[in-house]
Amino acid sequence: MERYRPVTGIDCTVASLLIDTEAPLDVLHETATDRIRAATQLLENLAFEEGAYSELARVLVISLREGCDLLDVVGRRLQAPPLA
């Protein structure tokens, strides 16, 4: 695996946003959690609005919230001292 991996979803010839694949796991975890929480919060706001997409937003929020809960568990385990 290359050390610096371009962020997917951005179609350009020269990547300007890169992920350091050798960064500490807790840093990668925290960054991913922040991004997912931001998207979840936006979808939660949309879910409570009246409109065609509110039901879809509610369904997506359920999956993202479960993912956030799982990431919380992973984060706690990453920060916990190793078992003897």
N, CA, C and O atoms as a printed pandas DataFrame, in Angstrom:
     atom_number atom_name residue_name chain_id  residue_number  x_coord  y_coord  z_coord
0              1         N          MET        A               1    0.854   -1.170    0.000
1              2        CA          MET        A               1    0.000    0.000    0.000
2              3         C          MET        A               1    0.901    1.234    0.000
3              4         O          MET        A               1    1.881    1.309    0.741
4              5         N          GLU        A               2    0.548    2.182   -0.837
5              6        CA          GLU        A               2    1.302    3.430   -0.871
6              7         C          GLU        A               2    1.028    4.239    0.392
7              8         O          GLU        A               2   -0.054    4.150    0.973
8              9         N          ARG        A               3    2.012    5.025    0.812
9             10        CA          ARG        A               3    1.853    5.796    2.045
10            11         C          ARG        A               3    0.736    6.827    1.925
11            12         O          ARG        A               3   -0.093    6.947    2.827
12            13         N          TYR        A               4    0.707    7.561    0.835
13            14        CA          TYR        A               4   -0.300    8.605    0.666
14            15         C          TYR        A               4   -1.307    8.173   -0.387
15            16         O          TYR        A               4   -0.963    7.931   -1.544
16            17         N          ARG        A               5   -2.535    8.084    0.035
17            18        CA          ARG        A               5   -3.615    7.619   -0.836
18            19         C          ARG        A               5   -4.552    8.793   -1.124
19            20         O          ARG        A               5   -4.981    9.469   -0.190
20            21         N          PRO        A               6   -4.877    9.050   -2.386
21            22        CA          PRO        A               6   -5.797   10.142   -2.698
22            23         C          PRO        A               6   -7.198    9.861   -2.155
23            24         O          PRO        A               6   -7.643    8.714   -2.113
24            25         N          VAL        A               7   -7.872   10.907   -1.748
25            26        CA          VAL        A               7   -9.263   10.787   -1.311
26            27         C          VAL        A               7  -10.100   10.423   -2.535
27            28         O          VAL        A               7   -9.966   11.043   -3.589
28            29         N          THR        A               8  -10.959    9.422   -2.392
29            30        CA          THR        A               8  -11.790    9.005   -3.526
30            31         C          THR        A               8  -12.954    9.966   -3.708
31            32         O          THR        A               8  -13.331   10.695   -2.791
32            33         N          GLY        A               9  -13.509    9.950   -4.900
33            34        CA          GLY        A               9  -14.676   10.769   -5.171
34            35         C          GLY        A               9  -14.344   12.145   -5.714
35            36         O          GLY        A               9  -15.248   12.922   -6.023
36            37         N          ILE        A              10  -13.059   12.460   -5.835
37            38        CA          ILE        A              10  -12.654   13.738   -6.397
38            39         C          ILE        A              10  -11.942   13.427   -7.706
39            40         O          ILE        A              10  -10.856   12.846   -7.715
40            41         N          ASP        A              11  -12.559   13.815   -8.799
41            42        CA          ASP        A              11  -12.041   13.464  -10.119
42            43         C          ASP        A              11  -11.137   14.587  -10.627
43            44         O          ASP        A              11  -11.611   15.583  -11.174
44            45         N          CYS        A              12   -9.837   14.413  -10.439
45            46        CA          CYS        A              12   -8.877   15.365  -10.975
46            47         C          CYS        A              12   -7.584   14.629  -11.301
47            48         O          CYS        A              12   -7.344   13.533  -10.796
48            49         N          THR        A              13   -6.757   15.226  -12.139
49            50        CA          THR        A              13   -5.536   14.543  -12.553
50            51         C          THR        A              13   -4.456   14.586  -11.482
51            52         O          THR        A              13   -3.662   13.651  -11.382
52            53         N          VAL        A              14   -4.404   15.633  -10.686
53            54        CA          VAL        A              14   -3.426   15.736   -9.608
54            55         C          VAL        A              14   -4.181   15.790   -8.281
55            56         O          VAL        A              14   -4.930   16.731   -8.021
56            57         N          ALA        A              15   -3.978   14.776   -7.452
57            58        CA          ALA        A              15   -4.681   14.723   -6.163
58            59         C          ALA        A              15   -4.106   15.763   -5.210
59            60         O          ALA        A              15   -2.890   15.881   -5.062
60            61         N          SER        A              16   -4.987   16.511   -4.573
61            62        CA          SER        A              16   -4.531   17.513   -3.597
62            63         C          SER        A              16   -4.939   17.139   -2.177
63            64         O          SER        A              16   -4.397   17.686   -1.216
64            65         N          LEU        A              17   -5.882   16.220   -2.030
65            66        CA          LEU        A              17   -6.271   15.729   -0.710
66            67         C          LEU        A              17   -5.823   14.283   -0.595
67            68         O          LEU        A              17   -6.244   13.420   -1.365
68            69         N          LEU        A              18   -4.960   14.037    0.384
69            70        CA          LEU        A              18   -4.370   12.718    0.534
70            71         C          LEU        A              18   -4.578   12.197    1.946
71            72         O          LEU        A              18   -4.681   12.966    2.902
72            73         N          ILE        A              19   -4.638   10.873    2.058
73            74        CA          ILE        A              19   -4.712   10.206    3.355
74            75         C          ILE        A              19   -3.355    9.574    3.616
75            76         O          ILE        A              19   -2.827    8.842    2.779
76            77         N          ASP        A              20   -2.796    9.864    4.787
77            78        CA          ASP        A              20   -1.536    9.245    5.190
78            79         C          ASP        A              20   -1.869    7.870    5.753
79            80         O          ASP        A              20   -2.370    7.761    6.872
80            81         N          THR        A              21   -1.598    6.834    4.992
81            82        CA          THR        A              21   -1.967    5.478    5.401
82            83         C          THR        A              21   -1.139    4.973    6.579
83            84         O          THR        A              21   -1.459    3.936    7.160
84            85         N          GLU        A              22   -0.087    5.691    6.933
85            86        CA          GLU        A              22    0.752    5.301    8.062
86            87         C          GLU        A              22    0.500    6.161    9.304
87            88         O          GLU        A              22    1.222    6.052   10.295
88            89         N          ALA        A              23   -0.517    7.007    9.246
89            90        CA          ALA        A              23   -0.869    7.822   10.413
90            91         C          ALA        A              23   -1.333    6.898   11.535
91            92         O          ALA        A              23   -1.822    5.801   11.265
92            93         N          PRO        A              24   -1.188    7.327   12.791
93            94        CA          PRO        A              24   -1.654    6.486   13.906
94            95         C          PRO        A              24   -3.143    6.156   13.756
95            96         O          PRO        A              24   -3.935    6.983   13.303
96            97         N          LEU        A              25   -3.500    4.938   14.144
97            98        CA          LEU        A              25   -4.892    4.490   14.006
98            99         C          LEU        A              25   -5.869    5.406   14.732
99           100         O          LEU        A              25   -6.960    5.664   14.225
100          101         N          ASP        A              26   -5.496    5.902   15.914
101          102        CA          ASP        A              26   -6.425    6.762   16.635
102          103         C          ASP        A              26   -6.676    8.057   15.881
103          104         O          ASP        A              26   -7.780    8.597   15.949
104          105         N          VAL        A              27   -5.693    8.566   15.173
105          106        CA          VAL        A              27   -5.864    9.792   14.386
106          107         C          VAL        A              27   -6.766    9.518   13.179
107          108         O          VAL        A              27   -7.676   10.297   12.894
108          109         N          LEU        A              28   -6.516    8.421   12.477
109          110        CA          LEU        A              28   -7.377    8.058   11.348
110          111         C          LEU        A              28   -8.815    7.840   11.810
111          112         O          LEU        A              28   -9.760    8.289   11.162
112          113         N          HIS        A              29   -8.969    7.152   12.924
113          114        CA          HIS        A              29  -10.296    6.882   13.476
114          115         C          HIS        A              29  -11.019    8.177   13.819
115          116         O          HIS        A              29  -12.184    8.354   13.463
116          117         N          GLU        A              30  -10.333    9.083   14.509
117          118        CA          GLU        A              30  -10.962   10.347   14.922
118          119         C          GLU        A              30  -11.366   11.183   13.711
119          120         O          GLU        A              30  -12.434   11.795   13.705
120          121         N          THR        A              31  -10.519   11.210   12.695
121          122        CA          THR        A              31  -10.838   11.980   11.487
122          123         C          THR        A              31  -12.050   11.399   10.776
123          124         O          THR        A              31  -12.947   12.137   10.368
124          125         N          ALA        A              32  -12.081   10.076   10.627
125          126        CA          ALA        A              32  -13.226    9.427    9.981
126          127         C          ALA        A              32  -14.506    9.668   10.779
127          128         O          ALA        A              32  -15.561    9.941   10.206
128          129         N          THR        A              33  -14.406    9.567   12.085
129          130        CA          THR        A              33  -15.573    9.782   12.950
130          131         C          THR        A              33  -16.112   11.200   12.785
131          132         O          THR        A              33  -17.324   11.395   12.685
132          133         N          ASP        A              34  -15.231   12.177   12.756
133          134        CA          ASP        A              34  -15.673   13.567   12.586
134          135         C          ASP        A              34  -16.413   13.766   11.274
135          136         O          ASP        A              34  -17.442   14.441   11.234
136          137         N          ARG        A              35  -15.890   13.178   10.196
137          138        CA          ARG        A              35  -16.538   13.330    8.885
138          139         C          ARG        A              35  -17.908   12.668    8.873
139          140         O          ARG        A              35  -18.876   13.234    8.365
140          141         N          ILE        A              36  -17.985   11.466    9.435
141          142        CA          ILE        A              36  -19.250   10.732    9.435
142          143         C          ILE        A              36  -20.274   11.427   10.326
143          144         O          ILE        A              36  -21.453   11.486    9.975
144          145         N          ARG        A              37  -19.849   11.951   11.462
145          146        CA          ARG        A              37  -20.767   12.673   12.339
146          147         C          ARG        A              37  -21.322   13.931   11.667
147          148         O          ARG        A              37  -22.497   14.257   11.832
148          149         N          ALA        A              38  -20.478   14.636   10.912
149          150        CA          ALA        A              38  -20.940   15.831   10.206
150          151         C          ALA        A              38  -22.010   15.481    9.178
151          152         O          ALA        A              38  -23.025   16.169    9.076
152          153         N          ALA        A              39  -21.782   14.410    8.413
153          154        CA          ALA        A              39  -22.779   13.975    7.427
154          155         C          ALA        A              39  -24.058   13.511    8.109
155          156         O          ALA        A              39  -25.156   13.772    7.617
156          157         N          THR        A              40  -23.920   12.828    9.233
157          158        CA          THR        A              40  -25.086   12.354    9.977
158          159         C          THR        A              40  -25.912   13.522   10.482
159          160         O          THR        A              40  -27.140   13.500   10.397
160          161         N          GLN        A              41  -25.246   14.542   11.007
161          162        CA          GLN        A              41  -25.966   15.712   11.517
162          163         C          GLN        A              41  -26.732   16.419   10.403
163          164         O          GLN        A              41  -27.868   16.850   10.602
164          165         N          LEU        A              42  -26.112   16.535    9.233
165          166        CA          LEU        A              42  -26.797   17.151    8.100
166          167         C          LEU        A              42  -28.029   16.339    7.711
167          168         O          LEU        A              42  -29.097   16.905    7.480
168          169         N          LEU        A              43  -27.884   15.025    7.637
169          170        CA          LEU        A              43  -29.035   14.186    7.283
170          171         C          LEU        A              43  -30.124   14.241    8.348
171          172         O          LEU        A              43  -31.310   14.198    8.020
172          173         N          GLU        A              44  -29.737   14.335    9.616
173          174        CA          GLU        A              44  -30.742   14.457   10.675
174          175         C          GLU        A              44  -31.543   15.741   10.494
175          176         O          GLU        A              44  -32.761   15.748   10.673
176          177         N          ASN        A              45  -30.871   16.808   10.144
177          178        CA          ASN        A              45  -31.582   18.065    9.896
178          179         C          ASN        A              45  -32.548   17.931    8.731
179          180         O          ASN        A              45  -33.671   18.432    8.794
180          181         N          LEU        A              46  -32.123   17.258    7.665
181          182        CA          LEU        A              46  -32.999   17.051    6.509
182          183         C          LEU        A              46  -34.158   16.120    6.845
183          184         O          LEU        A              46  -35.258   16.286    6.317
184          185         N          ALA        A              47  -33.926   15.153    7.709
185          186        CA          ALA        A              47  -34.960   14.177    8.051
186          187         C          ALA        A              47  -36.144   14.827    8.746
187          188         O          ALA        A              47  -37.266   14.332    8.643
188          189         N          PHE        A              48  -35.917   15.918    9.447
189          190        CA          PHE        A              48  -37.001   16.571   10.173
190          191         C          PHE        A              48  -37.692   17.663    9.366
191          192         O          PHE        A              48  -38.642   18.286    9.840
192          193         N          GLU        A              49  -37.217   17.890    8.160
193          194        CA          GLU        A              49  -37.869   18.839    7.254
194          195         C          GLU        A              49  -38.958   18.106    6.479
195          196         O          GLU        A              49  -38.856   16.904    6.231
196          197         N          GLU        A              50  -39.971   18.822    6.109
197          198        CA          GLU        A              50  -41.009   18.237    5.262
198          199         C          GLU        A              50  -40.514   18.233    3.828
199          200         O          GLU        A              50  -39.965   19.232    3.362
200          201         N          GLY        A              51  -40.697   17.131    3.125
201          202        CA          GLY        A              51  -40.295   17.080    1.730
202          203         C          GLY        A              51  -40.089   15.670    1.259
203          204         O          GLY        A              51  -40.192   14.708    2.021
204          205         N          ALA        A              52  -39.795   15.569   -0.022
205          206        CA          ALA        A              52  -39.677   14.265   -0.673
206          207         C          ALA        A              52  -38.510   13.453   -0.142
207          208         O          ALA        A              52  -38.556   12.223   -0.152
208          209         N          TYR        A              53  -37.487   14.110    0.314
209          210        CA          TYR        A              53  -36.287   13.381    0.728
210          211         C          TYR        A              53  -36.211   13.118    2.225
211          212         O          TYR        A              53  -35.251   12.501    2.688
212          213         N          SER        A              54  -37.176   13.560    2.978
213          214        CA          SER        A              54  -37.094   13.403    4.429
214          215         C          SER        A              54  -37.118   11.932    4.849
215          216         O          SER        A              54  -36.420   11.556    5.791
216          217         N          GLU        A              55  -37.901   11.097    4.175
217          218        CA          GLU        A              55  -37.963    9.674    4.524
218          219         C          GLU        A              55  -36.645    8.979    4.189
219          220         O          GLU        A              55  -36.159    8.160    4.969
220          221         N          LEU        A              56  -36.075    9.298    3.049
221          222        CA          LEU        A              56  -34.775    8.741    2.673
222          223         C          LEU        A              56  -33.709    9.182    3.686
223          224         O          LEU        A              56  -32.871    8.378    4.093
224          225         N          ALA        A              57  -33.741   10.424    4.080
225          226        CA          ALA        A              57  -32.778   10.928    5.058
226          227         C          ALA        A              57  -32.913   10.181    6.380
227          228         O          ALA        A              57  -31.906    9.875    7.018
228          229         N          ARG        A              58  -34.141    9.884    6.800
229          230        CA          ARG        A              58  -34.349    9.145    8.053
230          231         C          ARG        A              58  -33.712    7.759    7.990
231          232         O          ARG        A              58  -33.077    7.320    8.949
232          233         N          VAL        A              59  -33.880    7.076    6.867
233          234        CA          VAL        A              59  -33.304    5.744    6.699
234          235         C          VAL        A              59  -31.772    5.820    6.730
235          236         O          VAL        A              59  -31.124    4.990    7.368
236          237         N          LEU        A              60  -31.203    6.795    6.057
237          238        CA          LEU        A              60  -29.754    6.954    6.050
238          239         C          LEU        A              60  -29.215    7.307    7.425
239          240         O          LEU        A              60  -28.131    6.861    7.801
240          241         N          VAL        A              61  -29.961    8.102    8.177
241          242        CA          VAL        A              61  -29.530    8.485    9.524
242          243         C          VAL        A              61  -29.410    7.261   10.419
243          244         O          VAL        A              61  -28.477    7.168   11.217
244          245         N          ILE        A              62  -30.337    6.326   10.297
245          246        CA          ILE        A              62  -30.294    5.117   11.128
246          247         C          ILE        A              62  -28.973    4.381   10.902
247          248         O          ILE        A              62  -28.294    4.018   11.862
248          249         N          SER        A              63  -28.609    4.161    9.641
249          250        CA          SER        A              63  -27.364    3.454    9.343
250          251         C          SER        A              63  -26.144    4.234    9.803
251          252         O          SER        A              63  -25.209    3.656   10.358
252          253         N          LEU        A              64  -26.147    5.533    9.579
253          254        CA          LEU        A              64  -25.003    6.338    9.994
254          255         C          LEU        A              64  -24.874    6.397   11.511
255          256         O          LEU        A              64  -23.761    6.349   12.035
256          257         N          ARG        A              65  -25.991    6.499   12.224
257          258        CA          ARG        A              65  -25.930    6.522   13.689
258          259         C          ARG        A              65  -25.372    5.208   14.226
259          260         O          ARG        A              65  -24.564    5.205   15.155
260          261         N          GLU        A              66  -25.802    4.090   13.639
261          262        CA          GLU        A              66  -25.255    2.799   14.056
262          263         C          GLU        A              66  -23.759    2.746   13.777
263          264         O          GLU        A              66  -22.991    2.242   14.597
264          265         N          GLY        A              67  -23.340    3.263   12.622
265          266        CA          GLY        A              67  -21.920    3.315   12.301
266          267         C          GLY        A              67  -21.153    4.175   13.291
267          268         O          GLY        A              67  -20.045    3.819   13.693
268          269         N          CYS        A              68  -21.733    5.309   13.690
269          270        CA          CYS        A              68  -21.094    6.173   14.691
270          271         C          CYS        A              68  -20.964    5.444   16.024
271          272         O          CYS        A              68  -19.935    5.550   16.691
272          273         N          ASP        A              69  -21.986    4.716   16.410
273          274        CA          ASP        A              69  -21.928    3.952   17.667
274          275         C          ASP        A              69  -20.810    2.905   17.607
275          276         O          ASP        A              69  -20.071    2.721   18.575
276          277         N          LEU        A              70  -20.694    2.227   16.468
277          278        CA          LEU        A              70  -19.635    1.235   16.306
278          279         C          LEU        A              70  -18.255    1.899   16.348
279          280         O          LEU        A              70  -17.323    1.366   16.951
280          281         N          LEU        A              71  -18.132    3.052   15.711
281          282        CA          LEU        A              71  -16.857    3.765   15.747
282          283         C          LEU        A              71  -16.506    4.221   17.157
283          284         O          LEU        A              71  -15.331    4.252   17.520
284          285         N          ASP        A              72  -17.502    4.573   17.949
285          286        CA          ASP        A              72  -17.250    4.932   19.345
286          287         C          ASP        A              72  -16.627    3.761   20.099
287          288         O          ASP        A              72  -15.686    3.938   20.873
288          289         N          VAL        A              73  -17.160    2.565   19.864
289          290        CA          VAL        A              73  -16.616    1.372   20.524
290          291         C          VAL        A              73  -15.174    1.133   20.070
291          292         O          VAL        A              73  -14.296    0.862   20.889
292          293         N          VAL        A              74  -14.940    1.234   18.769
293          294        CA          VAL        A              74  -13.588    1.043   18.247
294          295         C          VAL        A              74  -12.636    2.083   18.840
295          296         O          VAL        A              74  -11.512    1.755   19.220
296          297         N          GLY        A              75  -13.088    3.335   18.918
297          298        CA          GLY        A              75  -12.254    4.389   19.479
298          299         C          GLY        A              75  -11.888    4.131   20.926
299          300         O          GLY        A              75  -10.742    4.344   21.324
300          301         N          ARG        A              76  -12.837    3.680   21.711
301          302        CA          ARG        A              76  -12.554    3.367   23.112
302          303         C          ARG        A              76  -11.552    2.223   23.222
303          304         O          ARG        A              76  -10.664    2.241   24.074
304          305         N          ARG        A              77  -11.705    1.231   22.352
305          306        CA          ARG        A              77  -10.776    0.098   22.394
306          307         C          ARG        A              77   -9.375    0.503   21.938
307          308         O          ARG        A              77   -8.380   -0.018   22.444
308          309         N          LEU        A              78   -9.297    1.426   20.989
309          310        CA          LEU        A              78   -7.982    1.912   20.553
310          311         C          LEU        A              78   -7.278    2.675   21.658
311          312         O          LEU        A              78   -6.052    2.631   21.760
312          313         N          GLN        A              79   -8.050    3.385   22.499
313          314        CA          GLN        A              79   -7.462    4.193   23.564
314          315         C          GLN        A              79   -7.237    3.414   24.845
315          316         O          GLN        A              79   -6.521    3.875   25.734
316          317         N          ALA        A              80   -7.835    2.250   24.949
317          318        CA          ALA        A              80   -7.710    1.463   26.187
318          319         C          ALA        A              80   -6.310    0.868   26.297
319          320         O          ALA        A              80   -5.689    0.531   25.288
320          321         N          PRO        A              81   -5.826    0.742   27.512
321          322        CA          PRO        A              81   -4.521    0.091   27.667
322          323         C          PRO        A              81   -4.612   -1.369   27.250
323          324         O          PRO        A              81   -5.659   -1.995   27.414
324          325         N          PRO        A              82   -3.529   -1.919   26.712
325          326        CA          PRO        A              82   -3.569   -3.325   26.290
326          327         C          PRO        A              82   -3.814   -4.269   27.457
327          328         O          PRO        A              82   -3.368   -4.022   28.577
328          329         N          LEU        A              83   -4.526   -5.344   27.181
329          330        CA          LEU        A              83   -4.792   -6.342   28.212
330          331         C          LEU        A              83   -3.522   -7.144   28.483
331          332         O          LEU        A              83   -2.755   -7.454   27.572
332          333         N          ALA        A              84   -3.324   -7.464   29.729
333          334        CA          ALA        A              84   -2.103   -8.209   30.104
334          335         C          ALA        A              84   -2.245   -9.685   29.807
335          336         O          ALA        A              84   -1.319  -10.457   30.058
